[in-house]
Amino acid sequence: MISTQATPSVSIRSGLPGIAPRPRAARVRAFVWQALAVAVVAAIVAAIAFQAATNLRARGIASGFDFLDRAAGFEIARGPIEFSSRDTYARALLVGLFNTLRVSLLGIVLATTLGVALGVARLSNVWVVAAIARGYVEVMRNTPLLLQLLFWYSLWQALPAPREALNPLPGVFLCFRGLFLPSPIWQTGYPWISMERPVLAGFGFQGGASVSPEFAALLVGLTMYTSALIGEIVRGGVLAVDKGQSEAAAALGLSRIRILRLVVLPQALRVIIPPTASQFLNLVKNSTLAVAIGYPDLISITNTTLNQTGQAIEAIALAMAVYLVVSVSLSLGMNVYNTAILRRGGHTT
Amino acid sequence: MTALARLASIVRAPMFRDRPNTIATVLLGTAIAYAAFRFVEWGIVNAIWSLPREAGSEACRAARGEGACWAVIAERFRFILCGAYPFDEQWRPAVACLLFLILYVASTIRTLWNWRLLALWMVLPAAAVTLLRGGLFGLSDVPTEFWGGLPLTFLLSTVGFAVAFPFAVALALGRRSELPAIQGLCIAYIELVRGVPLVTFLFMAAVMFPLFVPQGLTVDKLLRAQIAFVMVIAAYVAEVLRGGLQAVPKGQYEAAASVGLPYWPSTMLIVLPQALRVSIPALVNTFIAFFKDTSLVIAIGLFDLLGAAKAVIVDAKWVGFGVEVYLFAAIVYFAFCYGVSQYSRHLEISKTL
């Protein structure tokens, strides 16, 4: 995927003094150029807005966000938030947002864990470990994420039918309809908690907790892809730490693990964290690929909504606003982090 | 030293240096060997490479889980690579792909790193588009809804890059401009585009764009997707170029100013050429990223390489053989992206830009 690099908050001006024999003329010229630029952009935006308004009137589509209160009329696969087709579009979009956040947060946690392990493995003294990690990273980086998602999804589809479901542990069933697990149920009497096991019923399983193939494929795909990129960042960060640091620690008699944990990693983190934060943001944005495998994320539900209501502009604007809020808050968070590092006397990269 | 002994010494150094290393090598080596064995068993030994003409896929279905069904590739690889392009005319997408490959190879030749490369990036994609479209020189007319497969992947990424580049330069310079209004507009555009997922831009192109043009005027769906890519690529490339501009030493700006060069000559003659050279590895990486991301056009119903692969397994005959089809597509993507990324790495390491 496209990598969004965290950009430094301080913008370095070109520092071009320019040759300005007549400062006043230069000032006028600067004003004219800027006025022209703003006017051109405003004219384009106005023309588009006018055209869109005309077209919407011609098609009899009332613009505005009233559609959010109407009944959605479509079903969403079972999830933690109750939803039925009688619920509103607003609630449907909320379910979508929740699904996006759920897969993103889980993906971020798993990808970070796996990514750190990969970064360390890439630097391993053990040649086989380093080679496996390198091969993994190259495969992940050089094939489209969407292809990986579709691959995991079709791999899951090749699993047996519910009747012949794999049953690796008691109460755990794996079939092409999903992964079914026992789930705890709270009770009023002793022992307060019991496990509800999924039971084969009809064409699927009933009871217990379930993981849909769409969710699993998306989570596995996002995690594996992002972990490769994070692994490379971790590796770069560790390599960026001056070799003298680990040599000095080794001279003090620290073990390899302690050198890594106490000396190298704290310094490497300064290099690692900003681009890793960008990868988190990319993961959130990449979760929109859910639309290709039918996981009901924010974009899938936005797509259904705009197809049903014709409110394309409002629906897409809403989705864009949500993603912008996520990315802007992450950038702000990164700026706070960078400032904190600077204040502590560190240097950012 | 015999060849065997030399091989042993090459292997011994990294793999069996000390005890932990040896243990890890043996354990992991066994696991890899087992996995490789199972893969070879599935993918080669038990695989079905072709089916008789007009036969159904029953033989493949019987072998599910034990052997791969490469027959689907044997039968459908022309569709995966060329999409729904008329079968008898498929030499045209093939030549179009060749033109793009020539362009990529030419881009690595340093003696061409001047206006010639610029000209090539304009002429070759235009030639490829003309060849695919037809209607000229006695070629039959092929509407864009029949375009697909590999040429579409090359087309969207390459034309996207070529058209976006001048806009990206303008945005990058604008972002570093001393004029606050221009700087503000450029920052707003770049951050807006980079802050939202690519898919939303493609949906915009698919469903919103028709609302933005006068009624009755229909813009081709492929062209709309291409415009969306141009808009997005421009923002990402602008950020790459900004990095390049920042890497140009301040002395260069000052030297240009001290000999009396105004803004545009100093930018065009002194600053930009250096910034572009520094940016080349990052530009190549961005190109790979978008080459992979063209696969997102699936979301709006276009059939690039991945889209065509996905379309194959919609066919009732081949439903369920996604693993084989996607592995094939993955090999094509990997061959291209790995090759290009190795080139980019070589550029970064050689440091002779």
Interface residues (C-beta under 8 A of the other chain):
Chain A: M1 I2 S3 T4 Q5 T7 S11 I12 R13 S14 G15 L16 P17 G18 I19 A30 W33 Q34 A35 A37 V38 V41 I48 Q51 A52 T54 N55 L56 A58 N125 V126 W127 V128 V129 I132 E138 V139 R141 N142 T143 P144 L145 L146 L147 L150 F151 Y153 S154 L155 Q157 A158 K285 N286 T288 L289 V291 A292 I299 T302 N303 L306 N307 A312 I313 I316 A319 M320 Y323 L324 S327 V328
Chain B: P14 M15 R17 P20 N21 A24 T25 L28 G29 I32 R64 G65 R175 R176 S177 E178 L179 P180 A181 I182 L185 L192 R194 G195 V196 P197 L198 V199 T200 F203 M204 V207 M208 P210 L211 F212 V213 P214 Q215 Y236 E239 R242 G243 L245 Q246 K250 Y253 E254 A257 G260 L261 P262 Y263 S266 N285 T286 I288 A289 F290 K292 D293 S295 L296 I298 A299 L306 K310 I313 G320 G322 V323 Y326 L327 A329 A330 Y333 F334 C337 Y338 S341
